[in-house]
Amino acid sequence: MPPSKIGYLPASAVLDFIHPGARILVPAEAAEPATLLDAIDAAGPTLQDVQIHWMDPFTTRPFQQGAYPGRLTHVNYFLGAGSRDSYHAGHSELVCADFSQIPAILRGQVKPTLAISHCSLPDAEGYVSLGTNADYVASFIGTIPFFLEVNPHVPYTYGAHRLHVSQVAGFCYSEAPLLTVTPPPLSAVDESIAEYVAADIPDRSCLQIGVGRVPNALLGHLADHQDLGLHSEAISDGAMQLIEEGVITGVYKRCHPGKHVATFAVGSPALMSWLNYNPTVELLPVEETNNPAVIAQERRVCAINATSEVNLWGECCSETIEGRYFSAAGGQPDFCLGALWSPEGRSYIVTPSTGRGGKSRIVVRTSPGNVVTTSKNLVDNVVTEWGIARLRGRTVTERAQALIAIAHPDQREQLEREAWEAGILRGSS
């Protein structure tokens, strides 16, 4: 039975707050309030011009698949496993924006009318936590109604994403399992890239590390480092392990010293348990965590993010694969700029040297249909399993030479020839 400290309503009560033209916010990834979303979806045929604004969903419902056109639709800000196919089928839309910009876009263009999220059980003072996420939703606490799904499995976390029960328009109750992610298996290429990056990160650096194979591999290669900090958009199992081992301490951070800062958490059930009432973790709205000016206040920021293609100018295409949208910009541009401004800061864009069919991911010209996520002027270091290309402050010719040197050996001769033909490589041969 649910606890009786707050009055619970049926999930369908959320419909009392949804009127024609409603714009509903749902937090990203693991914070999905499944019971509330199911109730809204079931009412889809009766709604009118209602949009759900939702980034990187893990699951798919009929409204995302075009079941209620003009009545209940989905607007993406990052394509996830639950929305990629429906977007390509034409059933939803995608807003192009860096992660840090999303709250401002929502305030200025969307004007949301309701936020729904999972949340923890209330604490002794009557506060609930949004658990795994602050992201863009926490920016609207106190400005729009929140209808929350209390779930005892949601960790109580600290930061700027807590609400007193008196601030909440309504609660329903659920014991649905949390959406968790098992770290993917690592390849020899992942490990090689991680070794290069780890060896280049000095002690007392402040890390931003994405989620995925190479970031997980990297975290496994940092065990010998000392007094690292964490100011990231995500906190994952690898970060948890380094915190437990005393590698990430945060004692030299300028902002939130001794705290591990992120805007969302994603990972295993063990991570969720570790987060619960953990006073060292602070989840803050993304317009703070991903603000380049805030990031730059930390010394030695080391930002690590992945891409799918880099041309010889250094432009990184990180949200499309072979001309087809796969994700979105996320926080990559935010942290590349923040690291650039940080004293002794540096950023790393990581990628295997080849993709499907052995096609080079280091290219002379961006492939047709691919879009540039991070401009050449923001890209500092590019890393493949063949080494690090250092681009900051180098000439066009030097940048091209450095990138060709970390391409797959079988591709280097052709890249060099095409680079000369394109006029990128210049001077005497």
C-alpha positions, 0 to 999 in steps of 0.5 A: 500500500502507498504511504499515507503522508500525502493524498494520492489521486488516480493517474487519470486525475492529471487530465484535469490539468490538460486543456486544449493547447496544453504543452506538457514537459516530461524529463529525459530518460529514466525519469519517465512517469510511466503511469501518468504517460499511460493515462494521458495516452489513453485519453489521446482520442479526446484531447485537442492540440496537446503536445508532450515535450520530451527529450531522449525517451527510452520507451514508445507509446501510441501517441509517439507513433502518430495515433492521435494526429492533431490531438496528442503529439510528441516534440523531441529535443534529442532522439532516443530509443523510444522516439527515433523510429517514430521521428523517421516515420514522420510521427513526431518533430525534433527541435535542434538546440544545445542542451543548455538552451532548452529551458530558454526555448521552452520558456520563450517559444513553447510556454509549457502549462504542466510538468509531469515526472516521477519523484521520490517518497517525501522526506521528514520535512515534506519534500519530494525529489525528482530523483534521477533528473533535474534537466530542463524540468527543474527550471519550471518549479514554482512557475507551472503546475507539477503533477508527480508520480511517487515511486518508492524505487526513485532515489531521493537526491539533493540539488535544485529539483526538490518540491514541498508537497504543498507545491505539487498540483497532484500525486499518483502512486506507482511501484513500477520498476525504474528504467535502468541501463546496463553499461555496454560491453567494451571493445579493444578499440574503446579501451585504446581510445580511453587509454589515450584520453586517460593518459592526457588528463592531469590530476585535479581535473574537473571531468565532464563525461558522457554516457556510452562505451568510450566514456565507461572505458575511460572511467576504468582507466582513471583509477591512478588519478588523484582528486578529480572533480565532476561537473557533468550533464550525466552521472553514471556507474563509472563515475560512481565507481571512481567516487567510491574509490576516492579518485573523484573527490571534488576537493579542488573544485571552485564551484560546489567543492566536494560535490559531484554535480550533474543534471541527470543520472542514468545507469544500473540499479546499483547506481540508483541505490547509491544515489539515494540520500547521497549528500555528495551528489547534486543535481542541478538544472541544465541551464546551470550545469551546461552553461559554458560560463559556469563550466569555465569557472572550474579549472582544468575542465576535461570534457569527453564526448563522442562523434560519428564523423570528423572532417579535415577542418575539424568539424564534428557531426555527432547527431547524424549517421550517414545523413540520417538523424540519430540523436541531437546536439546534447551538451557537446557544444556546451562543454567544448566551449566551457572547456575552451574558456576554462583555465588549463581546460581541454576537450576531447572528441572521441570516435573509432577511426572506422564505422560500418563497412570499414568506412573512415570516420575521418573524412575530407568533406562532411558526408551528404546529409550529415549536420555539424554539431560542434564547429571547428573553432570549438574542437580541441582534441580528436581521439581515435584508437590511433592517437590524439590529434591536437587542433587548437591553435593550429593551421588548416594544414596542420589540423588536416595532417594531425587528423589524417595521422589518427585515421585508420592506416588503410585510409590515410593515403587516400585522405591525403590525396583527396586533401591535396586535391581539395586544397586543404593540404598546401605548400611543398609536398 
